[in-house]
Structures are given as C-alpha cells and as structure tokens.
Amino acid sequence: MPQSRGPDQNATQSDPAATLPYSSRSDEVAVIAVVLQERAGRDTAQWDQMTAALAPDAHVSLSWFTGTGHDFIDASKEMYDRGSRGFHMIGAPSVEIVGTRALAHEGVTVYARGTLTGVELDIASHGRLYQRLVKADGRWRITDLSMLYYKDVVSPVNPGANIAALADVDFPVDRPYKYLAALLREAGYTIGPDLPGPDRPQLTARYLAAHDIWLHRIQG
C-alpha cells in the first residue's frame, strides 16, 4: 500500500520557503535586525547600537561622509550635537546570503530640513542603501555601508514662501541629490560629485557589480 503523506510533507511541497534550512532563515532575520539596528541607532542617537552593528573594520561611504565605521559614529555624534535631526524612512530589506557573507539593500528616504536662499525647506532624498555584512564569532556585522541616490524632492516649510528664490541656488553638483548636497554644504560638509545614481548608468552598473563580486567571491 502507498504510504500516506503527513501534513508537514504536504506543507513542504506547497510552501517553497519551508524547504529552506532553518539556519538560512535565522541568518536572514539576524541580518535584517542588524541593518535596522544601525539605522535606528543613527536616527535616535543610540551610538552603542551603531557600534554593535558595525564591524571594527567597517567602511562607510555616504553623501556627506567617507571613512571608517568608527569615524562615522563620531561624525554622526558631532552632527547631532550641532542640532541636526535628519532621519531615515526604511523599506523592507532584501537579503542574499552566501556562506559567511550577506548583502542587504533596502529603499530609503533621507529627510532633512534646512534653508537655501532664504527659503526653509524640507528635503526628502530617495535612494537605496546597501550593506555588506560578515558573520564572525556567531554574529553578523556591517562591514560596508553605502547608498545609491535616486532623486530629491523638496517642499517649503511655509507654503506661502517665495520658492522662485530657489532658482538662485548655486548647487555644488548637478546630480539627482543636488538639493541634499546644497543643504549639507550649508552645514559645512563637502559632497562628492560621483555618487552612484540613475543619471550615471555605467557608474551605477559598476557599483552594483562590485557588490555582487564581493558576495560571490571564493571565501577561504
């Protein structure tokens, strides 16, 4: 007589996720937790959370900062102490894990407020954050943090403001993130002109390819 199939076997056939090893699912959850922990720590001035999420040799490359993870935390503290209260809205992370390496990326909007040519503005800079993570001693930590910049959206804090004055803004870069760059320049930060974005398809292709090569490079 044919053997009957138990409910767990049927569930495995109908649910592809059920065929994943438990370690893979648990690692994915752990990676997402670290990604969210780092951003939440940054936005809420919980510097210990950032320190725990970043590997000792972490590298960070964002619009206003390029350097080590340790220096990024110090620079974030300084920015916060100067009164900056920008924050991030994070989408659901996508995670790919190969051995002890993981690549996470998620849609993000950076919110900031500042003044350009006398007009107080709210700026929303849309993009996608990328995190490279490595698992060591049973823990996932971020070893590289960077961002792909899509576009800026601006709105006056006062709806009656004379936004025509914005035509006189001397933008430091003519890129999709030019309003964010101008606002950060007003705060004393230098913004690079060569950040990846949709207006530079070859640059963006190299940026994405570098992540893929790192993830799938032979580990040993």
MOBEL-V91211 format. One record per pair of residues at least 6 apart in sequence whose ideal C-beta (glycine too) atoms are under 8 Angstrom apart, sorted by sequence separation. I is the first residue (numbers start at 0). J is the second residue. D is the distance in whole Angstrom. If there is no record, write none. Layout:
I_J_D + I_J_D
This chain:
11_17_5 + 39_45_7 + 40_46_7 + 59_65_7 + 64_70_8 + 95_101_7 + 113_119_7 + 114_120_7 + 133_139_7 + 171_177_8 + 174_180_7 + 184_190_7 + 193_199_8 + 196_202_8 + 197_203_7 + 10_17_6 + 11_18_6 + 40_47_7 + 59_66_6 + 64_71_6 + 94_101_6 + 95_102_5 + 112_119_7 + 113_120_6 + 132_139_5 + 133_140_7 + 155_162_6 + 170_177_4 + 183_190_6 + 195_202_5 + 196_203_7 + 16_24_8 + 40_48_3 + 41_49_6 + 58_66_8 + 59_67_7 + 66_74_8 + 94_102_7 + 112_120_7 + 132_140_6 + 170_178_8 + 172_180_5 + 195_203_5 + 39_48_7 + 40_49_4 + 58_67_6 + 59_68_6 + 94_103_5 + 112_121_5 + 113_122_7 + 132_141_5 + 133_142_5 + 171_180_5 + 193_202_7 + 57_67_7 + 58_68_7 + 64_74_5 + 93_103_7 + 111_121_8 + 112_122_7 + 131_141_7 + 132_142_6 + 170_180_7 + 171_181_6 + 180_190_4 + 37_48_7 + 56_67_8 + 57_68_3 + 92_103_5 + 93_104_6 + 110_121_7 + 111_122_5 + 130_141_5 + 131_142_5 + 170_181_5 + 179_190_8 + 195_206_4 + 36_48_5 + 37_49_6 + 40_52_7 + 56_68_8 + 57_69_8 + 59_71_4 + 92_104_7 + 93_105_7 + 110_122_7 + 131_143_4 + 153_165_8 + 169_181_8 + 55_68_8 + 92_105_4 + 109_122_8 + 110_123_6 + 111_124_7 + 130_143_7 + 131_144_8 + 168_181_6 + 171_184_5 + 54_68_7 + 55_69_8 + 57_71_8 + 91_105_6 + 109_123_7 + 129_143_8 + 130_144_5 + 176_190_8 + 36_51_7 + 37_52_4 + 53_68_4 + 90_105_5 + 108_123_5 + 109_124_4 + 129_144_7 + 36_52_5 + 37_53_7 + 53_69_8 + 89_105_6 + 90_106_4 + 108_124_7 + 128_144_7 + 129_145_5 + 89_106_8 + 90_107_7 + 108_125_5 + 109_126_7 + 128_145_8 + 129_146_7 + 34_52_8 + 53_71_8 + 89_107_5 + 107_125_8 + 108_126_8 + 128_146_5 + 129_147_7 + 172_190_6 + 174_192_7 + 176_194_7 + 33_52_5 + 53_72_7 + 88_107_7 + 106_125_8 + 107_126_6 + 127_146_7 + 128_147_8 + 171_190_6 + 172_191_8 + 87_107_6 + 88_108_4 + 106_126_8 + 107_127_6 + 126_146_5 + 127_147_5 + 172_192_5 + 174_194_7 + 176_196_7 + 87_108_7 + 106_127_6 + 107_128_5 + 126_147_5 + 171_192_8 + 175_196_5 + 50_72_6 + 87_109_6 + 88_110_7 + 105_127_7 + 126_148_4 + 127_149_7 + 174_196_6 + 175_197_7 + 49_72_5 + 86_109_8 + 87_110_7 + 104_127_6 + 105_128_6 + 125_148_8 + 126_149_5 + 175_198_6 + 85_109_6 + 86_110_5 + 104_128_6 + 124_148_7 + 125_149_5 + 151_175_7 + 174_198_7 + 85_110_6 + 104_129_5 + 125_150_5 + 150_175_5 + 151_176_6 + 153_178_5 + 46_72_6 + 49_75_7 + 85_111_4 + 103_129_7 + 104_130_7 + 124_150_8 + 125_151_7 + 148_174_7 + 149_175_6 + 150_176_8 + 151_177_7 + 85_112_8 + 102_129_7 + 103_130_5 + 124_151_5 + 125_152_7 + 148_175_6 + 151_178_4 + 83_111_8 + 84_112_8 + 102_130_7 + 123_151_7 + 124_152_8 + 148_176_4 + 151_179_5 + 46_75_7 + 102_131_6 + 103_132_7 + 122_151_6 + 123_152_5 + 46_76_6 + 101_131_8 + 102_132_8 + 122_152_7 + 123_153_8 + 100_131_7 + 101_132_4 + 122_153_5 + 148_179_8 + 44_76_8 + 100_132_7 + 101_133_8 + 121_153_7 + 100_133_6 + 101_134_7 + 120_153_5 + 121_154_5 + 41_75_6 + 99_133_6 + 100_134_8 + 120_154_7 + 121_155_8 + 44_79_5 + 99_134_4 + 120_155_6 + 121_156_6 + 99_135_7 + 119_155_7 + 120_156_7 + 118_155_6 + 119_156_4 + 101_139_7 + 119_157_7 + 89_128_8 + 107_146_7 + 119_160_7 + 118_160_5 + 118_161_7 + 42_86_4 + 112_156_7 + 118_162_6 + 42_87_6 + 41_87_7 + 118_164_5 + 148_194_5 + 117_164_6 + 118_165_6 + 148_195_7 + 149_196_7 + 150_197_8 + 116_164_4 + 146_194_7 + 147_195_5 + 148_196_4 + 149_197_6 + 38_87_5 + 116_165_6 + 147_196_7 + 115_165_6 + 126_176_8 + 38_89_6 + 116_167_5 + 116_168_6 + 124_176_6 + 115_168_5 + 35_89_7 + 124_178_7 + 124_179_4 + 122_178_5 + 147_203_7 + 35_92_8 + 122_179_6 + 34_92_5 + 120_178_7 + 147_206_7 + 122_182_6 + 147_207_8 + 31_92_5 + 145_206_8 + 30_92_8 + 62_124_8 + 120_182_7 + 31_94_6 + 115_178_8 + 30_94_5 + 30_96_7 + 115_181_6 + 27_94_5 + 115_182_7 + 111_179_7 + 27_96_6 + 34_103_5 + 38_107_8 + 113_182_4 + 26_96_6 + 109_179_7 + 115_185_7 + 126_196_8 + 30_101_5 + 34_105_7 + 111_182_6 + 114_185_7 + 31_103_7 + 113_185_6 + 23_96_7 + 30_103_6 + 68_141_7 + 71_144_8 + 113_186_7 + 26_101_7 + 68_144_8 + 54_133_6 + 131_210_7 + 54_135_8 + 129_210_6 + 131_213_6 + 57_140_7 + 60_143_8 + 61_144_7 + 131_214_8 + 57_141_6 + 58_142_7 + 59_143_8 + 60_144_7 + 61_145_7 + 62_146_7 + 57_142_5 + 58_143_5 + 59_144_5 + 60_145_5 + 61_146_6 + 54_140_4 + 56_142_7 + 57_143_7 + 58_144_8 + 59_145_7 + 60_146_8 + 62_148_7 + 53_140_6 + 54_141_6 + 57_144_7 + 52_140_6 + 53_141_5 + 54_142_5 + 52_141_6 + 38_128_8 + 53_144_8 + 37_130_8 + 34_130_5 + 34_132_8 + 33_132_6 + 30_132_6 + 83_186_7 + 37_141_6 + 81_186_7 + 33_139_5 + 33_140_7 + 34_141_7 + 37_144_7 + 26_134_7 + 33_141_6 + 78_186_8 + 102_210_6 + 30_139_5 + 102_211_8 + 29_139_5 + 102_213_8 + 102_214_5 + 26_139_7 + 100_213_7 + 101_214_8 + 62_176_6 + 100_214_6 + 62_179_6 + 97_214_5 + 62_180_7 + 97_215_6 + 100_218_7 + 95_214_6 + 99_218_7 + 63_183_5 + 98_218_5 + 62_183_6 + 97_218_8 + 64_188_8 + 63_188_4 + 63_189_8 + 65_191_7 + 63_190_6 + 62_190_5 + 62_191_8 + 62_194_6
